[in-house]
Amino acid sequence: MPELKTLERSASLNEVFNHIDVDGGVIVKNLIPEEARQQIVDDLAATMDDAEPGTKSDLELWEVFHGANTVRFCGLAARSRAFVEHALLNPVLNAVADHYLLENGADYWLNTGQVMAVGPGEKAQYLHRDEANWPEAVQQGKEITVSCMFALSDFTKENGATVVVPGTQGLPPEVIRGWEATEEEVAYAAMPAGSGMLYSGRVIHGAGANETDGWRYGMHVSFVVGWLRPEEASP
């Protein structure tokens, strides 16, 4: 079974870029300091408690994609100053966005900052590429979006750690929603709380199944080139 490389926070940006180039993603430990991680959790706790699992869409596609026992909500910058300072403006994530997106546009902006909390018994999400949100813009060898999944709690294979198919960012451009992969082809982004998985918009991935009786708390932050509409600005 392949594994994603895990780097220390002190790793060079070139190391980060190299692993994203090869595998499509890389884990960086302590990407958010512990005090800031706890502050974000505290800031978002009330919204999390009030949120209902499942999708807000009537479309079957999104019902399957969003999951029946997964809580999602956006607007994090308005709810947490710590989110802004340590996730949205995270220097490693911003450097990744600069490196990959500025070669495909004059600027980029926030696509979405979104809590993705996977509840007990949730099934695995179907495997997909994030760039499929903009099917007309998919290009050979060009990044239109990059992301980081921040672990607000520990991520394990058992509780729904992100499933990644390393190397698939190099496959031909194609809108992918529902990729079949064997257990021997996938890696699980297991990582301690405070870590982040930085990844390409072209790598095939999806949330794993939560086979535990606890919640897996993740926070997805992604950027998109400035000539495309962000998810949080979509009707």
N, C-alpha and C positions, 0 to 999 in steps of 0.2 A: 504494500500500500504506500503510495507517495505521501510525502509530508511537505507542508509549507515551512520555509525557513523562519525561525524565530530569532530576531535580533534584539540586542540590548538598546536602550534609548540612546546610548552614546555612539551607536553605529553611524558611519558616514552616510550622507545622502546618496553617494554613488553606490554604496552597498544596497540601499533601499531600491534605487532605480534598477540595479542589475537583477535583483531577484524578481521584481515586477516584470522586467523584460523577459526573463526566462520562464517563470512559473505563472505569471499573471497576478500574483499577490504575495504579500509578505506580512508577517506578524512582527510588531514592535512592542516590546514590553514596556510598562510604565509610561505609555504615551501620554496619559493624563495623571498628574500627581494624585496621590491617595486623598489628600484633603479636598482637592477640587472634584474628584470623582464622587466623594460622599456629599459634597455640596450640591452637585447636579442631581444626585438621587433625591436628596431632601427637597430641592426646589421643584422637582417634577412629581413628587409623591402624591400630592392631592389630585393632580390631573390623572395620574395612573389609577388611583383608587376609584375615580369617577368614570373612567373609560370602560366601554363595553367591548368585549372581544368580537372578532369577526369583521366583515367588510361593511362599508357604508354604501356600497354600490349594489345595484340590482342586476348587474351583468354576471352571468355564471363564470366567465373568465376570471373576474376579480374575486368572486367568492372562493374559488379554488386557490387562487394565488395568495390572497390575504390570510387564509386559514380561518378555521372556526373558533380556535381558542388562542388567537394571537391578538394582542392589543397594539394598536398603532395610533400615534398622534404626532402632529407637527407643531409649528409655531414655537419652537423651543427657545429661540432668541428672546421672545417676549416673556418667557417664563423663568429664565435662568441666566444671570450675568456670568456665572461660572461656565455655562455652555459656550457663551460668546468668546470668553477669554481663553478657554483651554481646549475647545473642540473646533468651533468655527474658525478661530484664528490660530489654530495649532500650527506651529512653524513647520513641522514635518509634513503634515497634510497639505499645507499651502505650497510647500516646495514641490511636492508631487504634482499638484495641480499646475503650477507654473511650468514644470518640466514637460508634461504631456499635452496640456491644453493650449498653451501659447504658441505652439507650432501649427495649430489648426484654427487660430482666430486671434483677434487683437486683444481679447479679454475673455473672462469667464465670470460666472456668478453662481451663487448658491442654488443648487437644484432642489434639495430638500434636507432638512434636519429633522429626523424622525425617530421616535422611540419605536423599537420593534421588540416587544416582550412576548416570548413564546411560552405558552402555558402548558401545564401537565397534559399529556395525552395528545398533544398536537402532532399531526402527521407532517412528514417532510414536505417542504415546498417543492414544486416542480422546478427543475433546473432551467436556468435562463441566462441571458446576457442583459445587463442593465441598458446597453445602448439600444435595445429593442424598443424602448420607450419613444424613440425617434426613428422609425424604420426608414424614412426617406433620406435620412442623413448618414446612415451606416456607410462607412468608407473603408477600403482596403488599407490597413496599416495606420489608420488615423484614429486617435482617441477623441471622442466627443464628450466623454464623461469619465470621471474617476471618483472613487469613494473610499471611505473608511468606515468599518464597523467597529465602534468602540464597545468594549466589554464593560458594562456597568456592574455586572456580576461575573463570576467565573463561567467560562464557556467550556463545556465538555462534550465529547461525542454523544453521551447519553442524554444531555439536556437540551440539545438542539444547536450545537455549534455549527457555524456555516459550513456547508459542503462545497468544496471547490474541485474542479477538474483541471489540475495544473497543466499549463501549456496550451489550453484551448483558445487563449487570446490570439494565437498565431494562425488559427484556422481561417479559411476564407470568410469574407463578410457575409453574414446571413442573419436574418431575424430568427432568434431561437427562443422559443417558449415551450419547454417540454423536451429536454434532451435525455436520452437513455444512457446511463453510465453504469459500469459494473463496480463492485466494491473495490476491485483492484485498481481502478482508475481514479478514485476520488481521495481527496485529503480532507480532514476535518480541522477547522480552525480552532482547535482547543487552545485556550489562553486564559491566564489569570485576569481578574478584574483590574481595570486600569490600562490594559493592553489595547492595541488597535490592529485590525487587519486592513492594510492599505491595498487596494486592488484596482485592476483595469476594468473599464466598462465593457471590454470584449471577452473577459474570461467567464466561462460558464460556471454557475454557482447557484446556491439556494439554501434557505434555512433548513437545518436538519430536524429530525423528529425529536420531540421531547418525551423520553420514556421514563422520566422521573416524576416525583410528586411535588416538585418545586418549579418556580418560574425562572426562565433565562432572560435576563434584562440586557438588551443591546440598544445601541444608539447609532443609527446610520446617518452619516454626513456625506453628501456628494456635491460635486460641482459639475457644471455643464458649460460648454462653450457659449459665449455671449450671443451668438446668432441663433440659439435655440431657446425655446420657452421652458422654464423650469417646471417641475412637477407641482410645486406649491403655488404656481401662478396659473395652473390649468383649471378650466371650469369643472 
